[in-house]
């Protein structure tokens, strides 16, 4: 039983390169936010901790969305200029 469970980790999980695949980052961002805030606050009060964690989660997601849009715009401009230069 344990061997079968360990064998599932031999093959990496296939995650595509579609915009929907970015949703796989949300659990990772949530865990990073929770652990980071848990190490930075002096005392954990549930409501304040949830509010600070949600704020950090939102800021990370917003930064990733802005970075993705900027990179997409750069790629689009690069492809447009290359097609004009190619003729």
C-alpha positions in Angstrom: 0.0 0.0 0.0 2.7 2.5 0.9 4.8 1.5 -2.1 1.9 2.2 -4.4 1.4 5.6 -2.9 5.1 6.4 -3.3 5.1 5.2 -6.9 2.5 7.9 -7.8 5.2 10.5 -7.2 7.6 9.1 -9.8 5.7 10.7 -12.7 5.2 14.5 -12.4 1.7 15.9 -12.6 0.9 17.2 -16.1 -0.3 20.8 -15.9 -0.9 22.5 -19.2 0.0 26.0 -20.3 -3.5 27.3 -20.6 -4.9 30.3 -18.6 -7.0 27.9 -16.6 -3.8 26.1 -15.4 -3.0 29.3 -13.4 -5.7 28.2 -10.9 -3.2 25.5 -9.7 -1.2 28.3 -8.2 -4.0 29.4 -5.8 -3.4 26.7 -3.2 0.3 27.4 -3.2 -0.3 31.1 -2.8 -2.7 30.4 0.0 -0.3 28.2 1.9 2.5 30.7 1.4 0.3 33.5 2.7 -0.8 31.5 5.8 2.7 30.4 6.7 4.3 33.8 6.1 1.7 35.6 8.2 1.9 33.0 10.9 5.6 33.6 11.3 5.3 37.4 11.3 2.5 38.1 13.8 3.2 38.2 17.5 -0.2 36.8 18.5 -2.7 35.1 16.3 -6.2 36.4 16.6 -8.5 34.6 14.2 -10.2 37.6 12.5 -7.1 39.8 12.3 -5.0 36.8 11.0 -7.6 36.0 8.4 -7.8 39.6 7.2 -4.0 39.9 7.0 -3.7 36.6 5.2 -6.4 37.5 2.7 -4.7 40.8 2.1 -1.4 39.1 1.3 -3.1 36.5 -0.8 -4.8 39.2 -2.8 -1.7 41.2 -3.3 0.3 38.1 -4.5 -2.5 37.2 -7.0 -2.8 40.8 -8.2 1.0 41.0 -8.8 0.9 37.7 -10.7 -2.0 38.9 -12.9 -0.2 42.2 -13.7 3.0 40.4 -14.4 1.2 38.0 -16.7 -0.5 40.8 -18.6 2.7 42.7 -19.0 4.5 39.6 -20.3 1.6 38.8 -22.6 1.7 42.4 -24.0 5.5 42.2 -24.5 5.1 38.8 -26.3 2.3 40.2 -28.5 4.3 43.3 -29.4 7.4 41.2 -30.2 5.3 38.9 -32.4 3.7 41.8 -34.2 7.0 43.6 -34.9 8.6 40.3 -36.1 5.8 39.7 -38.5 6.2 43.2 -39.9 9.9 42.8 -40.2 9.6 39.4 -41.9 7.5 40.9 -44.6 
